[in-house]
Amino acid sequence: MKKTKLLLISLLLTDFVMLLQPENAWAGDVQITCDLRVLELTSQQRNQIRLRRQQYKTRQRQMNENLMNQNVTDRQLSLRHFFSKSAFDNQQADEIAKQRYANDVRQTVAELNFYHDIFQLLDNRQREIWLQQCVQPAGRI
């Protein structure tokens, strides 16, 4: 009986950990892996992509700096206040979780924006190649 309980707990924990893995989340499906040479880009397209990539990197650096500048003390006080309550506060827990993952959401949106911009630069033939060869299902890179 003890082994059965341990096995059940182990399976539940494994399932829970698998749910937390990015490749199992919808956002994990956003994995653009492509050697752009297969698209046979024009020099104008390459230049536009270079410019967009630089803009994207600049925005990412700014987002990371903003995250680093957020007040850690405020977050710690929020957690201390949460744990100090005698009853579990679902609403506050929900807010803490949203704050924790808000930056991941912003980064995913920025990434989608970048790839959407790149896709818009392509002609119809290149778009078809991109969709067939460059957008890979999660975990199949």
N, CA, C and O of each residue as an XYZ file, in Angstrom:
564
protein
N       0.828     -1.199      0.000
C       0.000      0.000      0.000
C       0.866      1.253      0.000
O       0.566      2.224     -0.694
N       1.954      1.225      0.791
C       2.854      2.380      0.878
C       3.514      2.637     -0.477
O       3.658      3.785     -0.896
N       3.915      1.555     -1.162
C       4.536      1.702     -2.483
C       3.542      2.273     -3.488
O       3.918      3.077     -4.342
N       2.296      1.871     -3.396
C       1.257      2.371     -4.295
C       1.056      3.867     -4.104
O       0.935      4.613     -5.076
N       1.022      4.301     -2.851
C       0.860      5.726     -2.559
C       2.053      6.515     -3.088
O       1.887      7.573     -3.696
N       3.252      5.994     -2.854
C       4.451      6.676     -3.347
C       4.459      6.759     -4.866
O       4.826      7.788     -5.434
N       4.056      5.683     -5.519
C       3.992      5.674     -6.978
C       2.975      6.694     -7.475
O       3.246      7.429     -8.425
N       1.811      6.742     -6.840
C       0.771      7.687     -7.221
C       1.254      9.131     -7.033
O       1.060      9.976     -7.908
N       1.873      9.398     -5.905
C       2.408     10.744     -5.645
C       3.471     11.086     -6.673
O       3.506     12.205     -7.185
N       4.338     10.132     -6.977
C       5.393     10.359     -7.968
C       4.800     10.677     -9.338
O       5.268     11.588    -10.022
N       3.772      9.931     -9.740
C       3.131     10.178    -11.028
C       2.461     11.551    -11.055
O       2.555     12.268    -12.051
N       1.791     11.915     -9.976
C       1.147     13.226     -9.914
C       2.169     14.351     -9.997
O       1.951     15.339    -10.699
N       3.284     14.208     -9.285
C       4.330     15.224     -9.335
C       4.950     15.314    -10.724
O       5.235     16.408    -11.210
N       5.158     14.169    -11.359
C       5.701     14.163    -12.721
C       4.763     14.883    -13.680
O       5.204     15.688    -14.500
N       3.463     14.592    -13.576
C       2.486     15.275    -14.428
C       2.499     16.776    -14.178
O       2.433     17.567    -15.119
N       2.586     17.167    -12.909
C       2.600     18.589    -12.564
C       3.835     19.269    -13.144
O       3.735     20.351    -13.721
N       4.997     18.642    -12.993
C       6.237     19.221    -13.528
C       6.161     19.318    -15.045
O       6.632     20.296    -15.625
N       5.572     18.313    -15.700
C       5.436     18.351    -17.156
C       4.557     19.520    -17.584
O       4.819     20.141    -18.614
N       3.531     19.825    -16.817
C       2.664     20.951    -17.143
C       3.401     22.268    -17.057
O       3.060     23.221    -17.758
N       4.414     22.330    -16.199
C       5.162     23.566    -16.023
C       6.197     23.784    -17.115
O       6.692     24.900    -17.277
N       6.533     22.751    -17.860
C       7.541     22.873    -18.899
C       7.038     23.754    -20.031
O       5.905     23.588    -20.482
N       7.865     24.695    -20.504
C       7.418     25.608    -21.551
C       6.959     24.909    -22.822
O       6.065     25.411    -23.503
N       7.546     23.760    -23.161
C       7.152     23.115    -24.406
C       5.743     22.556    -24.338
O       5.179     22.195    -25.371
N       5.160     22.474    -23.152
C       3.784     22.005    -23.032
C       2.796     23.149    -22.944
O       1.586     22.927    -22.982
N       3.289     24.355    -22.828
C       2.414     25.520    -22.782
C       2.196     26.016    -24.196
O       3.011     25.762    -25.084
N       1.100     26.722    -24.406
C       0.825     27.233    -25.742
C       1.943     28.146    -26.209
O       2.361     28.078    -27.365
N       2.428     28.998    -25.322
C       3.496     29.921    -25.704
C       4.731     29.161    -26.165
O       5.516     29.671    -26.964
N       4.905     27.935    -25.661
C       6.035     27.115    -26.092
C       5.942     26.718    -27.545
O       6.944     26.317    -28.137
N       4.755     26.818    -28.142
C       4.585     26.500    -29.551
C       5.187     27.568    -30.444
O       5.336     27.362    -31.648
N       5.532     28.701    -29.865
C       6.123     29.784    -30.633
C       7.625     29.541    -30.689
O       8.397     30.167    -29.963
N       8.022     28.629    -31.556
C       9.424     28.299    -31.722
C       9.758     28.394    -33.199
O       9.579     27.442    -33.958
N      10.234     29.537    -33.581
C      10.580     29.736    -34.977
C      12.044     29.347    -35.136
O      12.941     30.031    -34.643
N      12.262     28.262    -35.816
C      13.619     27.775    -36.020
C      13.819     27.615    -37.512
O      13.277     26.697    -38.127
N      14.585     28.496    -38.080
C      14.717     28.440    -39.517
C      16.038     29.051    -39.960
O      16.476     30.078    -39.441
N      16.637     28.417    -40.895
C      17.769     28.994    -41.589
C      17.154     29.841    -42.700
O      16.629     29.312    -43.680
N      17.225     31.141    -42.537
C      16.543     32.041    -43.468
C      17.029     31.908    -44.907
O      16.390     32.424    -45.824
N      18.141     31.230    -45.115
C      18.631     31.050    -46.488
C      17.653     30.262    -47.346
O      17.620     30.429    -48.565
N      16.842     29.390    -46.705
C      15.862     28.612    -47.486
C      14.801     29.514    -48.091
O      14.111     29.114    -49.029
N      14.661     30.720    -47.571
C      13.647     31.649    -48.082
C      14.132     32.432    -49.295
O      13.341     33.084    -49.977
N      15.438     32.365    -49.563
C      16.032     33.103    -50.691
C      15.596     34.569    -50.658
O      14.975     35.074    -51.593
N      15.939     35.232    -49.555
C      15.566     36.624    -49.349
C      16.293     37.552    -50.313
O      17.423     37.284    -50.723
N      15.637     38.629    -50.661
C      16.293     39.675    -51.446
C      17.191     40.468    -50.497
O      17.062     40.365    -49.277
N      18.088     41.248    -51.058
C      18.959     42.067    -50.204
C      18.137     43.086    -49.414
O      18.467     43.402    -48.271
N      17.071     43.597    -50.023
C      16.205     44.539    -49.314
C      15.525     43.842    -48.123
O      15.433     44.424    -47.042
N      15.056     42.618    -48.309
C      14.426     41.877    -47.214
C      15.434     41.600    -46.097
O      15.116     41.744    -44.917
N      16.659     41.200    -46.480
C      17.694     40.944    -45.470
C      17.969     42.195    -44.650
O      18.093     42.125    -43.428
N      18.066     43.344    -45.321
C      18.318     44.594    -44.608
C      17.161     44.946    -43.670
O      17.383     45.380    -42.540
N      15.940     44.758    -44.139
C      14.776     45.054    -43.293
C      14.723     44.118    -42.087
O      14.379     44.540    -40.983
N      15.063     42.852    -42.299
C      15.079     41.897    -41.191
C      16.173     42.257    -40.197
O      15.957     42.181    -38.988
N      17.337     42.644    -40.687
C      18.417     43.085    -39.793
C      17.969     44.251    -38.920
O      18.218     44.270    -37.715
N      17.304     45.222    -39.543
C      16.807     46.380    -38.812
C      15.783     45.960    -37.763
O      15.856     46.393    -36.612
N      14.832     45.122    -38.155
C      13.807     44.652    -37.208
C      14.435     43.869    -36.057
O      14.025     44.015    -34.906
N      15.427     43.042    -36.370
C      16.109     42.254    -35.330
C      16.798     43.168    -34.331
O      16.737     42.931    -33.124
N      17.450     44.206    -34.823
C      18.123     45.152    -33.931
C      17.100     45.878    -33.048
O      17.329     46.064    -31.853
N      15.978     46.284    -33.640
C      14.922     46.939    -32.863
C      14.381     45.995    -31.788
O      14.147     46.405    -30.651
N      14.188     44.745    -32.155
C      13.686     43.739    -31.212
C      14.671     43.571    -30.047
O      14.262     43.555    -28.886
N      15.952     43.448    -30.356
C      16.961     43.279    -29.306
C      16.990     44.491    -28.376
O      17.128     44.341    -27.162
N      16.861     45.671    -28.935
C      16.841     46.894    -28.122
C      15.643     46.878    -27.182
O      15.779     47.177    -25.996
N      14.471     46.529    -27.705
C      13.262     46.449    -26.861
C      13.415     45.399    -25.771
O      12.984     45.613    -24.637
N      14.030     44.255    -26.108
C      14.235     43.201    -25.112
C      15.156     43.684    -23.988
O      14.898     43.426    -22.812
N      16.225     44.383    -24.358
C      17.140     44.932    -23.335
C      16.396     45.903    -22.425
O      16.567     45.877    -21.206
N      15.567     46.761    -23.024
C      14.805     47.726    -22.230
C      13.838     47.010    -21.295
O      13.701     47.390    -20.132
N      13.172     45.980    -21.794
C      12.244     45.223    -20.948
C      12.984     44.576    -19.783
O      12.500     44.590    -18.651
N      14.154     44.011    -20.057
C      14.932     43.374    -18.994
C      15.416     44.391    -17.969
O      15.414     44.113    -16.770
N      15.830     45.567    -18.432
C      16.252     46.620    -17.505
C      15.083     47.061    -16.637
O      15.248     47.262    -15.433
N      13.909     47.213    -17.232
C      12.728     47.607    -16.464
C      12.400     46.559    -15.397
O      12.037     46.900    -14.271
N      12.527     45.306    -15.757
C      12.261     44.238    -14.800
C      13.249     44.299    -13.647
O      12.870     44.133    -12.488
N      14.516     44.537    -13.967
C      15.541     44.615    -12.922
C      15.308     45.812    -12.006
O      15.656     45.775    -10.825
N      14.721     46.869    -12.553
C      14.498     48.083    -11.772
C      13.241     48.021    -10.909
O      13.024     48.883    -10.058
N      12.414     46.999    -11.129
C      11.221     46.876    -10.301
C      11.649     46.699     -8.854
O      12.683     46.096     -8.569
N      10.871     47.211     -7.977
C      11.215     47.214     -6.576
C      11.035     45.826     -5.960
O       9.911     45.370     -5.751
N      12.161     45.161     -5.673
C      12.145     43.822     -5.078
C      11.537     43.879     -3.683
O      10.833     42.956     -3.273
N      11.801     44.939     -2.967
C      11.266     45.081     -1.610
C       9.744     45.074     -1.616
O       9.127     44.467     -0.741
N       9.132     45.741     -2.589
C       7.670     45.744     -2.693
C       7.129     44.336     -2.893
O       6.123     43.963     -2.291
N       7.795     43.550     -3.740
C       7.347     42.170     -3.979
C       7.494     41.330     -2.712
O       6.624     40.519     -2.395
N       8.599     41.529     -1.987
C       8.801     40.786     -0.745
C       7.750     41.162      0.295
O       7.233     40.298      1.003
N       7.437     42.455      0.383
C       6.406     42.897      1.326
C       5.050     42.297      0.965
O       4.290     41.901      1.848
N       4.751     42.232     -0.312
C       3.498     41.642     -0.770
C       3.419     40.174     -0.335
O       2.378     39.725      0.146
N       4.506     39.434     -0.501
C       4.527     38.027     -0.095
C       4.424     37.887      1.423
O       3.720     37.011      1.926
N       5.124     38.747      2.140
C       5.044     38.692      3.604
C       3.616     38.957      4.072
O       3.117     38.284      4.974
N       2.972     39.928      3.462
C       1.592     40.242      3.810
C       0.681     39.045      3.492
O      -0.206     38.704      4.275
N       0.910     38.424      2.350
C       0.121     37.268      1.934
C       0.248     36.121      2.943
O      -0.757     35.555      3.371
N       1.481     35.784      3.320
C       1.704     34.662      4.232
C       1.289     34.978      5.664
O       1.040     34.066      6.452
N       1.213     36.246      6.000
C       0.826     36.639      7.362
C      -0.663     36.453      7.631
O      -1.077     36.391      8.788
N      -1.460     36.366      6.590
C      -2.904     36.193      6.762
C      -3.195     34.796      7.309
O      -2.516     33.830      6.962
N      -4.190     34.704      8.151
C      -4.532     33.404      8.743
C      -5.221     32.485      7.730
O      -5.094     31.263      7.814
N      -5.938     33.059      6.791
C      -6.633     32.257      5.772
C      -5.989     32.500      4.398
O      -5.499     33.589      4.098
N      -6.011     31.460      3.593
C      -5.473     31.585      2.234
C      -6.343     32.548      1.440
O      -7.565     32.406      1.403
N      -5.713     33.519      0.812
C      -6.427     34.542      0.042
C      -6.258     34.243     -1.446
O      -5.235     34.584     -2.039
N      -7.265     33.606     -2.049
C      -7.203     33.237     -3.464
C      -6.994     34.443     -4.365
O      -6.217     34.386     -5.318
N      -7.678     35.520     -4.066
C      -7.583     36.716     -4.899
C      -6.164     37.289     -4.874
O      -5.617     37.642     -5.919
N      -5.573     37.381     -3.688
C      -4.209     37.903     -3.595
C      -3.222     36.930     -4.240
O      -2.274     37.360     -4.897
N      -3.432     35.631     -4.062
C      -2.563     34.630     -4.692
C      -2.618     34.755     -6.214
O      -1.601     34.643     -6.898
N      -3.817     34.987     -6.722
C      -3.992     35.182     -8.164
C      -3.208     36.410     -8.643
O      -2.557     36.362     -9.686
N      -3.269     37.493     -7.894
C      -2.534     38.712     -8.251
C      -1.027     38.491     -8.214
O      -0.304     38.959     -9.093
N      -0.558     37.783     -7.203
C       0.882     37.488     -7.097
C       1.335     36.653     -8.298
O       2.394     36.903     -8.874
N       0.526     35.668     -8.667
C       0.863     34.824     -9.816
C       0.880     35.639    -11.105
O       1.779     35.473    -11.931
N      -0.103     36.514    -11.284
C      -0.143     37.353    -12.487
C       1.080     38.259    -12.566
O       1.667     38.420    -13.635
N       1.465     38.849    -11.437
C       2.649     39.715    -11.423
C       3.902     38.916    -11.753
O       4.787     39.396    -12.461
N       3.970     37.694    -11.235
C       5.146     36.862    -11.446
C       5.363     36.539    -12.928
O       6.498     36.515    -13.403
N       4.277     36.294    -13.645
C       4.398     35.862    -15.035
C       4.117     36.962    -16.059
O       4.144     36.711    -17.264
N       3.849     38.167    -15.589
C       3.540     39.273    -16.503
C       4.688     39.541    -17.467
O       4.446     39.814    -18.642
N       5.919     39.472    -17.003
C       7.056     39.729    -17.883
C       7.178     38.655    -18.961
O       7.511     38.966    -20.104
N       6.909     37.387    -18.609
C       6.939     36.318    -19.612
C       5.908     36.574    -20.703
O       6.167     36.339    -21.883
N       4.749     37.053    -20.302
C       3.695     37.359    -21.269
C       4.154     38.493    -22.182
O       4.004     38.411    -23.401
N       4.714     39.549    -21.595
C       5.198     40.683    -22.408
C       6.286     40.236    -23.379
O       6.310     40.676    -24.528
N       7.185     39.367    -22.925
C       8.250     38.895    -23.809
C       7.699     38.026    -24.934
O       8.174     38.111    -26.066
N       6.713     37.201    -24.641
C       6.099     36.374    -25.681
C       5.391     37.242    -26.705
O       5.473     36.980    -27.905
N       4.697     38.270    -26.242
C       4.022     39.199    -27.161
C       5.055     39.902    -28.034
O       4.844     40.048    -29.238
N       6.167     40.340    -27.449
C       7.216     41.009    -28.226
C       7.805     40.058    -29.268
O       8.089     40.462    -30.395
N       7.983     38.805    -28.888
C       8.513     37.806    -29.820
C       7.532     37.553    -30.967
O       7.929     37.484    -32.130
N       6.259     37.418    -30.628
C       5.247     37.239    -31.674
C       5.210     38.443    -32.606
O       5.072     38.287    -33.820
N       5.331     39.621    -32.055
C       5.353     40.851    -32.847
C       6.537     40.839    -33.817
O       6.387     41.176    -34.991
N       7.695     40.455    -33.327
C       8.900     40.399    -34.159
C       8.707     39.422    -35.326
O       8.956     39.770    -36.480
N       8.262     38.198    -35.017
C       8.097     37.204    -36.072
C       6.974     37.579    -37.035
O       7.052     37.275    -38.225
N       5.955     38.223    -36.541
C       4.879     38.691    -37.417
C       5.425     39.740    -38.389
O       5.105     39.719    -39.577
N       6.250     40.655    -37.876
C       6.870     41.664    -38.745
C       7.705     41.001    -39.837
O       7.640     41.397    -41.001
N       8.481     40.000    -39.462
C       9.320     39.290    -40.436
C       8.440     38.611    -41.483
O       8.713     38.691    -42.680
N       7.397     37.950    -41.030
C       6.491     37.248    -41.937
C       5.869     38.214    -42.941
O       5.683     37.862    -44.106
N       5.549     39.418    -42.502
C       4.924     40.409    -43.380
C       5.886     40.885    -44.475
O       5.445     41.382    -45.511
N       7.176     40.737    -44.254
C       8.164     41.142    -45.259
C       8.300     40.127    -46.395
O       8.907     40.427    -47.423
N       7.742     38.938    -46.216
C       7.925     37.858    -47.183
C       6.868     37.898    -48.279
O       5.755     38.388    -48.090
N       7.264     37.358    -49.440
C       6.262     37.209    -50.506
C       5.493     35.899    -50.260
O       5.809     35.164    -49.325
N       4.504     35.611    -51.081
C       3.636     34.447    -50.858
C       4.408     33.126    -50.871
O       4.141     32.249    -50.050
N       5.353     32.977    -51.787
C       6.150     31.748    -51.863
C       6.980     31.583    -50.596
O       7.043     30.492    -50.030
N       7.616     32.662    -50.152
C       8.436     32.614    -48.946
C       7.587     32.340    -47.706
O       8.028     31.643    -46.792
N       6.380     32.881    -47.672
C       5.487     32.627    -46.537
C       5.135     31.147    -46.443
O       5.103     30.573    -45.354
N       4.876     30.544    -47.583
C       4.546     29.119    -47.600
C       5.725     28.287    -47.084
O       5.537     27.360    -46.297
N       6.932     28.621    -47.527
C       8.132     27.920    -47.050
C       8.275     28.128    -45.551
O       8.538     27.178    -44.812
N       8.103     29.366    -45.099
C       8.219     29.698    -43.670
C       7.260     28.822    -42.851
O       7.654     28.217    -41.854
N       6.018     28.766    -43.281
C       5.018     28.006    -42.525
C       5.295     26.505    -42.544
O       5.025     25.811    -41.564
N       5.831     26.004    -43.651
C       6.095     24.568    -43.759
C       7.391     24.158    -43.067
O       7.448     23.112    -42.422
N       8.434     24.983    -43.200
C       9.760     24.545    -42.742
C      10.268     25.250    -41.486
O      11.129     24.723    -40.781
N       9.746     26.420    -41.211
C      10.338     27.225    -40.146
C       9.545     27.214    -38.846
O      10.134     27.392    -37.779
N       8.258     27.018    -38.893
C       7.451     26.980    -37.679
C       7.378     25.534    -37.240
O       6.683     24.721    -37.850
N       8.109     25.216    -36.165
C       8.217     23.838    -35.704
C       7.320     23.602    -34.495
O       7.195     24.471    -33.632
N       6.696     22.429    -34.431
C       5.931     22.100    -33.221
C       6.884     22.054    -32.014
O       8.064     21.731    -32.156
N       6.371     22.373    -30.863
C       7.162     22.388    -29.635
C       7.831     21.033    -29.414
O       7.217     19.985    -29.614
N       9.085     21.071    -29.003
C       9.806     19.855    -28.690
C      10.316     19.096    -29.894
O      10.835     17.991    -29.741
N      10.187     19.652    -31.088
C      10.639     18.937    -32.295
C      11.661     19.744    -33.066
O      11.651     19.777    -34.297
N      12.530     20.386    -32.336
C      13.555     21.214    -32.976
C      14.749     20.343    -33.290
O      15.740     20.828    -33.835
